[in-house]
Each structure stands twice: as structure tokens, then as C-alpha cells.
Amino acid sequence: MRRVTWVLAIVMCVAWVAAGCGKKDAEQVVKDLDHVLGKLESYQGAGKMTLQTGQQAQEYSVEVWYQTPHYYRIALTNAAKDITQIVLRNDEGVFVLTPHLNKMFRFQSDWPENSGQVYLYQSLIQSIVMDNDRQFTEEKDAYVFDVVANYQNQLLSRQKIWLNKKDYSPRQVQVTDDNNNVMVSVNFTQFEFGKKFEKDSFDMQRNMTSWNLQTMPTSATVGDATGSTSADGSKQTGAAANAQQLGTTGQGQNSADDSFGVFEPSYVPDGVKAQAPQQVKIGEEKAVMFRYSGTYNYTLIESRPQAKTVTSLSGDILDLGYTLGVLTGTEGGMKTLTWTYDGVEFRLSTGDLPETEMIQIAQSVQGQVGK
């Protein structure tokens, strides 16, 4: 009798497994994720991020460190130019560091609590937990969620998140627009929960001084060169031709005359025209100003500070994908978005540009070549 009962139990268990015993549904996984998030102490992740927000796809190596309660370190390295920016949060505030230029922005902000980031584990899990209309599928080694993308850039509407079945670590993220075009993707190659960091891992000075300084990338120079023919012999038109007249291609580091490459955004809103750029001065530093008018009116000022620079700003931090910017000003009044890229400081000022348009313009700078 016992043997019959034992055999019957085995048969029932096999049938149970065959019928899907042990499989978790979306509700069970979400409960697990909520528990993981509540117990999260630290992690270290690394991978590749691809941005499709400009004319050409741009690839970045991304490394993320987190330690409770609010310590973050994100290193974003442009794969083509081998230039790294570090986004750091510690007890002193939020910093955007460009170590090889000795350049630093400092913000007073509770970032990233007030804005999601595609490469942060907390942002991904919270988007899954908070979306009651989430879509759930299962692959061999991963749980896959399709949820609303809660990012500052309103052009990003949904995101698909792959999580490892074993420990719920992130494997891949794809963020799409309203037309289901993938605009941002992150492929994690490494992720470790419970990472032990050194005491000064999130210290600003350590991250500025311990970085392996490298030679400045090739850039164009702002000078007295004239002409509107590019190096390959092709004709430049419009703002590009004027930008070409303000600079010539050169090698090596910036010279003592404050020269720098001029970056022309590849995105211009419909109904807007660019005027000829002008060489101006900000204090003792040379700068270039682009004016745009039409449906929207705005100016873009570019400069390359030469000395050690610490810029403290108060405002709203905007995620530009490849870096952070800070938005200052008042609603309904003049607003300025400030950020850095390739050693150049950008200031986009407007009285009527919507925030989404400002982000698109700023994102279209990355991947451009200084002229």
C-alpha cells in the first residue's frame, strides 16, 4: 500500500511539473522584485549603451556603482572618442566630472530620486512595480517586462526589460518611442549585488585625481581662418559654412588662446532657421553663439574653459542620455540648459522652447565633429 501511495505521489509530482509547476507569474515576480528593491544595499554593473537620438547611433560604455542610502557613481565613456564623464552623488551633492579636463559641475539635487535613469537598477524595477498595465513574457533564462517609460524625455514612451531568472539582475533594456523605434538600449555584460566598495569610492577628489589622464582628442580651433570648403573639398552651406569660417581642423590639445571645436546641433525644430554664428566673449574666454529664430527662438553658446573649473548650479537636472544637464530659470520665462560634451560647455537659452525640444537639441550635439 505504501509503495502504491509513493508511486502515485511521484506520478502526481511529475504531472505537476509538466503542467508548469514552479513557474512564476507576473504577480509573483513583481512581489519578488519589490522585496529585492527593499533589501538593496549595493551593486556594481557594466555594459554598453547605444543612443539613437542623433543622426547616427552613438555607443557608450557604462559602469554603475550604487551603495545605500544615496551614493552613486556612473562612468560614461564614448567608445569612439575614449572620453569619460562621471556622474557622482555623495553627501556633498551631485557632480558631473570630466576628469581629463579637470572640469566639474556641482548640483544641489536629490537626483536620481526625482528622475529615472535607464542604467540604474532602481529605476528599472520601480517602473515594473508601478505599472499596473505591465506586459509580461518569459524566455528561457529571463523574465521580460514591457512597461511605461517614466523618463524626462517625453519622446520615450515604453521600455522592455530583461531580468535574469536566477537573481533578477538586469540583462537588457530597450526604450522605444511612440512608433516603436528603439531610441536607447543597454546591454549589461556584468552585474553584481552586494558589491563592497572602498570608503572613498564615491569621493569627488578621488574620482577627479585618480583617473588615468589621456591626451585631448582632436578638435577644430576657433581662430581667424576663412573659407567655406571642408577638408574633403566639399562645400559647406548655411550655419555649417559660417562655423567652418570660425575654425580649422587641428591636432592635439587646446592651445593657450582658448581655441576649441564648434559643434553645430544636427537637430533643428520645424519652422526654425539658424543665423550666422558669432564669436563672443564670456569673461576672458572665447565663445561662439548660434542664434535660431522662427517657430521657436533660442541661442546656443559654446565655450571651452581652460582653467580648473568648479561650476555650482541650482536647478532641475535633465538626463541627456550621454550626460546630465541642469535647467535653470522660471516657468513661462527665460530658461537655460547647461551641459558639457567633449570639453565644451553648452548653454541653451530660450523663452519659448518646450523642455522636450531642448533635450532633443542637446542630444543632437553628441556624435558631431567640432568644426
Buried (B, 14 or more C-beta within 10 A) or exposed (E): EEEEEEEEEEEEEEEEEEEEEEEBEBEEBBEBBBEBBEEBEBBBBBBBBBBBBBEEEBBBBBBBBBBEEBBBBBBBBBEEBEBBBBBBBBEEBBBBBBBBBBBBBBBBBEBBEEBBBBBBBBBBBBBBBEBEEBEBEBEEEBBBBBBBBBBBBEBBBBBBBBBBBEEBBBBBBBBBBEEEEBBBBBBBEEBEBEBEBEEEBBBBEBBBEEBEEEEBBBBBBBBEBEEBEBEEEEEBEEBBBBBBBBBBBBEEEBEEEBBBBBBBBBBBBEEBEBBEBBBEEBEEBBBBBBBBEEEBBBBBBBBBBBEEBEBEBEBBBBBBBBBBBBBBBEEEEEBBBBBBBBBBBBBBBBEEBEBEBBBBBBBBBBBBBBB
